[in-house]
Amino acid sequence: MANTADRVNIIDSQVLSHDWYLLKKITFDYQRNNGDWQRQTREVYDRGNGAAILLFNREKRTVVLTRQFRLPVFVNGHDGLLIEVAAGLLEGADPEERIRAEAEEETGYRVHHVQKVFESYMSPGSVTENLHFFIAEYDAASKVSAGGGLEEETEELEVLEWKFDEALEAFYRGEICDAKTIMLLQYAAMKNIFEPA
């Protein structure tokens, strides 16, 4: 089988929107497994790569989450208030640096030692974003501000400190329905991160 790059020929790339992020309509030829070439068209949304982090306290068996309004889920029938882990776009920064800053901006906790646990494409059929996933321990001394996000970025987040079991139950009930948050909660459960290291 040929290298994937040898099987894709970009024919045309048209910018549909460059308001907040970049939306393109791309026409390309793709060589199928049987050797035939097929013309296809897709819309590709490039919003940059991002990072997400689960803050946890091993002694108290708690996690720090946020609740904020998300317009896209609201227009899709949800009440729009999503419970999430702290996250943000990299905007050219190193993923570790960026996620430490996002954690502090959104939750008010300053964490120094973060552990990268995996990466994932979140919606590969239409969005280019690759998300870097982290975990980090926090304690009372880590709290440096109220959090809540940056007003100049129109952020307004409620900071939640929940027992880990309570967060898992919220996921099972469908109250937590954000993919990145579910993935990190499941990682925490599978890896037993609350057990002594």
ABEGO torsion letter per residue (X at the ends): XBBAAAABBBABBBBABAAABBBBBBBBBBBBAAGBBBBBBBBBBBAEBBBBBBBBBAAAGBBBBBBBBBAAAAAAGBAGBBBBBBBBBAGGBBAAAAAAAAAAAAAGBBBABBBBABBBBABAAABABBBBBBBBBBBAAABABAEGEBAAAGBBBBBBBBBAAAAAAAAAAGABABAAAAAAAAAAAAAGAABBX
